Amino acid sequence: MDASAIALALGAGLVAAVNPCGFALLPAYLSLFVIKDAPPTRRGAVLRALRASLALTIGFSAVFVTFGLVIAPVASGIQAYLPIFTAVLGLALLAVGIWVALGRALPSFRLPRRKGAAPKPVTATWPSMIGFGASYAVASIGCTIAPFLAVVVTAFRSDSAAAGLVLFVLYALGMGLTVAVAATATALARRGLINSMRRMGGGLPRIAGAVLALAGAYVAWYGIWELRVLHGDAGSDPIVEAAAGVQRWLADAAGTLGVVGLGVALVVLLAVTFLRRRRSAPVRD
């Protein structure tokens, strides 16, 4: 396994989180799992952001590995149906976002938990976050399948199964690192806003719902536009073009920073959290 194969896997993973098809789901993820019902402490918010990033990466990577190993041989036959899933997912997110923005609570159910443990919001559970990651991946396949298949082909051509597995892990690492930096930065930046909103009567969930609704509206719009393109009934779209400009900027930024740059950024963010926590701790004699 040479350096070019490693660079390909990491590079493909880095930009997977901000692909044209699914990048609008990133603010939806941040809104639903990082901002909404955030823990009151800075450390708790960052830990939740990292946990959500790991869960999202697991769901995303599981779909792509399954697709690469099992579905890739018949990808051309099912690719025409992927925009339908994208549109349906967007409409579902739009409906949920509007519901939350109106001040309504999401339907919930009791989850098994240890005796004495505080109940967790259903949106912050591992199954829901991994499921969101899987949906994120399915919506993204149409735009990321080419670089991912390059990783798959490289893995199959590697000298051993272990080397191929390493390439898949590197792809997941690149994707997860991009998401973790975005989630951690959001958790840190939003602490003051979250506390202010709570003092004002809990307006933050409404803002999170509005962000989720906007993201869902764009995802649905993009899916419908893709369907029209496949049927030869659409050309360029001003909304898609404007969003594509933002997506290209994000992808270029992730590619320019690279794994080292994003890794340093994540370390710095975590260090800021730790140092502020130490400074705020009371001094004991």
FIGU-923622 format. One line per field, with one value per residue (C-alpha): x, z, y; residue in three letters. Coordinates in steps of 0.001 Angstrom, whole numbers, always signed. Example, Ala and Ser with C-alpha at 12.3 -4.5 7.8 and 13.67 -1.06 7.14 Angstrom:
<pts>
c1 <- [+12300/+13670]
c3 <- [+7800/+7140]
c2 <- [-4500/-1060]
residu <- [ALA/SER]
</pts>
This chain:
<pts>
c1 <- [+0/+1744/+1402/-889/-3455/-3401/-3771/-6669/-8581/-8034/-8795/-11992/-13121/-12309/-14609/-17303/-18992/-19413/-20441/-22975/-25800/-25705/-23738/-26934/-27498/-24440/-26213/-29228/-26995/-25437/-28884/-30431/-27619/-25194/-27301/-30741/-31048/-27330/-25804/-25435/-21651/-19023/-17331/-20640/-21509/-18121/-18324/-21799/-20535/-17712/-20080/-22519/-19651/-18554/-22110/-22632/-19339/-20279/-23613/-22107/-19190/-21349/-23523/-20545/-18668/-21804/-22393/-18805/-18653/-22163/-24075/-21335/-21612/-25227/-24782/-25896/-29241/-30118/-28523/-31623/-33629/-31259/-32703/-36101/-34634/-32935/-36215/-38181/-35497/-35524/-39303/-39153/-36510/-38556/-41627/-39663/-37969/-41271/-42759/-39864/-39769/-43432/-42463/-43768/-41904/-40869/-42645/-40569/-40508/-38823/-35475/-33957/-31508/-29634/-31451/-31165/-29811/-31377/-33513/-31862/-33632/-34443/-32586/-29337/-29370/-26844/-29448/-30948/-27556/-26213/-29443/-29034/-25493/-26806/-29418/-26717/-24675/-27533/-28334/-24630/-23923/-24859/-22169/-19444/-19595/-16846/-14067/-15279/-15205/-11634/-10888/-12710/-10761/-7504/-8476/-9207/-5872/-3942/-1594/-3719/-7155/-5632/-4297/-7718/-9343/-6892/-7995/-11650/-10730/-8760/-11768/-13972/-11302/-11178/-14955/-15264/-12505/-14257/-17525/-15875/-14159/-17436/-19387/-16824/-16510/-20298/-20570/-18008/-19347/-22921/-22399/-23029/-25995/-27447/-27234/-28775/-31624/-32334/-32576/-34953/-37286/-35837/-35935/-32959/-34995/-37075/-33900/-32611/-35942/-35771/-32242/-33411/-36384/-34191/-31748/-34575/-36131/-32845/-32233/-35755/-35255/-31940/-33465/-36331/-33868/-31788/-34897/-35672/-32089/-32268/-35429/-33945/-36364/-33998/-30962/-29066/-30916/-30062/-30651/-28555/-25838/-25670/-25480/-22881/-20682/-20810/-20168/-17137/-15710/-16164/-14670/-11696/-11167/-11255/-8902/-6499/-6333/-5953/-5885/-3045/-4702/-8085/-6430/-4583/-7814/-9634/-6801/-6815/-10589/-10384/-7478/-9520/-12330/-9975/-8096/-11274/-12634/-9439/-9524/-13166/-12588/-12391/-8943/-8585/-6179]
c3 <- [+0/-1207/-189/-3146/-1976/+1539/+204/-2037/+837/+3209/+575/-538/+3086/+3866/+1160/+1564/+4339/+2100/-1168/-3398/-2776/+985/+2318/+3352/+5812/+7774/+9309/+9894/+11815/+13803/+14553/+15635/+17526/+18616/+19305/+20248/+23934/+24369/+27815/+30023/+30365/+27691/+28327/+28081/+24807/+23267/+24424/+22941/+19674/+19495/+20326/+17651/+15144/+15888/+15518/+12260/+10905/+11831/+10017/+7003/+6662/+7131/+4173/+1953/+2812/+2161/-1074/-2172/-1410/-2303/-4380/-6511/-9241/-9877/-9020/-12432/-11984/-8662/-9086/-10833/-7636/-5270/-5993/-4867/-1466/-1322/-2023/+512/+3165/+2548/+2882/+6121/+7555/+6413/+8234/+11418/+11295/+10915/+13769/+16102/+14949/+15946/+19479/+19330/+20857/+18724/+19435/+21881/+23485/+26563/+26008/+28308/+30701/+33904/+37159/+38322/+34993/+33486/+30375/+27087/+24295/+21534/+19041/+20974/+21137/+19287/+17039/+15921/+15244/+13401/+11410/+10448/+9311/+7170/+5603/+5035/+3185/+974/+7/-778/-2829/-6144/-5773/-3962/-5524/-8084/-5598/-3194/-5891/-6603/-2959/-3311/-6434/-4737/-1731/-3894/-5636/-2376/-1316/+1553/+3122/+6042/+3699/+2075/+5502/+6391/+3316/+4346/+7868/+6475/+4366/+7486/+9433/+6853/+6812/+10602/+11137/+8961/+10827/+14267/+13651/+12480/+15401/+18051/+16712/+16702/+20257/+21493/+19515/+20559/+24319/+24965/+22594/+24189/+27686/+26484/+24763/+27842/+29922/+27312/+27568/+25444/+21973/+20778/+19832/+17520/+15829/+15502/+13978/+11469/+10424/+10080/+7958/+5636/+5218/+4524/+1985/+65/+190/-1160/-3843/-4870/-5058/-7227/-9435/-9842/-10927/-13503/-14797/-15148/-17224/-19354/-18026/-16189/-16809/-14382/-11251/-9404/-5963/-6703/-8299/-5287/-2878/-5094/-4726/-927/-1186/-3414/-949/+1939/-58/-1090/+2519/+3749/+985/+1640/+5373/+4893/+7655/+9510/+9444/+10557/+13219/+14594/+14536/+16520/+19068/+19489/+20004/+22610/+24314/+24514/+26169/+28700/+29561/+30045/+32274/+34353/+34684/+35735/+38375/+41975/+43561/+46583/+49449]
c2 <- [+0/+3143/+6784/+7582/+5016/+6474/+10007/+8929/+7318/+10239/+12870/+11156/+10934/+14563/+15923/+13235/+15217/+18283/+16653/+18480/+15997/+15840/+18794/+20606/+17768/+18916/+21941/+19692/+17294/+20142/+21550/+18262/+16552/+19299/+22413/+21089/+20064/+20739/+20016/+23100/+22857/+23549/+20207/+18339/+20063/+19173/+15554/+15290/+16781/+14230/+11360/+12504/+12785/+9230/+7905/+9796/+8456/+4879/+5124/+6893/+4481/+1374/+2351/+3133/-47/-2107/-234/-702/-4418/-5556/-3015/-1474/-4173/-3096/+596/+1790/+31/+1645/+5060/+6393/+5782/+7598/+11096/+9794/+8932/+12343/+14143/+12073/+12562/+16316/+16522/+14537/+16882/+19880/+18575/+17825/+21237/+23105/+21062/+21958/+25605/+25933/+24972/+21429/+18499/+15560/+12252/+10269/+6855/+5467/+3832/+1198/+2820/+2103/+2587/+6168/+7429/+10545/+9951/+10898/+12789/+10323/+12510/+12058/+8262/+6135/+4438/+7762/+9367/+6315/+6185/+9842/+9056/+6212/+8505/+11119/+8477/+7291/+10885/+11427/+8311/+9865/+12557/+10613/+7179/+7869/+8751/+6063/+3395/+4485/+3690/+350/-603/+368/-1733/-4772/-4327/-4064/-6812/-8068/-7896/-5986/-3298/-2970/-2642/+116/+2093/+1850/+2983/+5922/+6946/+6891/+8790/+11565/+11931/+11761/+14318/+16901/+16375/+16374/+19723/+21298/+19825/+20808/+24354/+24665/+23345/+25877/+28826/+28219/+27997/+31706/+31736/+28616/+30111/+33387/+31602/+29540/+32710/+34138/+31170/+28425/+29934/+27884/+24786/+26977/+28264/+24698/+23687/+26533/+25497/+21907/+23004/+25088/+22215/+19794/+22151/+22372/+18609/+17978/+20644/+19071/+15594/+16828/+18732/+15551/+13646/+16329/+16190/+12407/+12783/+15573/+18184/+20545/+22677/+24863/+25937/+29198/+27671/+24587/+26723/+29059/+26133/+24467/+27545/+27207/+23473/+23977/+26492/+24053/+21175/+23315/+24391/+20789/+19701/+22570/+21941/+18211/+15636/+17343/+20757/+19439/+17297/+20321/+22342/+19637/+19427/+23215/+23273/+20517/+22281/+25487/+23555/+21950/+25155/+27181/+24443/+24493/+28272/+28267/+25588/+26900/+27034/+24774/+25244]
residu <- [MET/ASP/ALA/SER/ALA/ILE/ALA/LEU/ALA/LEU/GLY/ALA/GLY/LEU/VAL/ALA/ALA/VAL/ASN/PRO/CYS/GLY/PHE/ALA/LEU/LEU/PRO/ALA/TYR/LEU/SER/LEU/PHE/VAL/ILE/LYS/ASP/ALA/PRO/PRO/THR/ARG/ARG/GLY/ALA/VAL/LEU/ARG/ALA/LEU/ARG/ALA/SER/LEU/ALA/LEU/THR/ILE/GLY/PHE/SER/ALA/VAL/PHE/VAL/THR/PHE/GLY/LEU/VAL/ILE/ALA/PRO/VAL/ALA/SER/GLY/ILE/GLN/ALA/TYR/LEU/PRO/ILE/PHE/THR/ALA/VAL/LEU/GLY/LEU/ALA/LEU/LEU/ALA/VAL/GLY/ILE/TRP/VAL/ALA/LEU/GLY/ARG/ALA/LEU/PRO/SER/PHE/ARG/LEU/PRO/ARG/ARG/LYS/GLY/ALA/ALA/PRO/LYS/PRO/VAL/THR/ALA/THR/TRP/PRO/SER/MET/ILE/GLY/PHE/GLY/ALA/SER/TYR/ALA/VAL/ALA/SER/ILE/GLY/CYS/THR/ILE/ALA/PRO/PHE/LEU/ALA/VAL/VAL/VAL/THR/ALA/PHE/ARG/SER/ASP/SER/ALA/ALA/ALA/GLY/LEU/VAL/LEU/PHE/VAL/LEU/TYR/ALA/LEU/GLY/MET/GLY/LEU/THR/VAL/ALA/VAL/ALA/ALA/THR/ALA/THR/ALA/LEU/ALA/ARG/ARG/GLY/LEU/ILE/ASN/SER/MET/ARG/ARG/MET/GLY/GLY/GLY/LEU/PRO/ARG/ILE/ALA/GLY/ALA/VAL/LEU/ALA/LEU/ALA/GLY/ALA/TYR/VAL/ALA/TRP/TYR/GLY/ILE/TRP/GLU/LEU/ARG/VAL/LEU/HIS/GLY/ASP/ALA/GLY/SER/ASP/PRO/ILE/VAL/GLU/ALA/ALA/ALA/GLY/VAL/GLN/ARG/TRP/LEU/ALA/ASP/ALA/ALA/GLY/THR/LEU/GLY/VAL/VAL/GLY/LEU/GLY/VAL/ALA/LEU/VAL/VAL/LEU/LEU/ALA/VAL/THR/PHE/LEU/ARG/ARG/ARG/ARG/SER/ALA/PRO/VAL/ARG/ASP]
</pts>
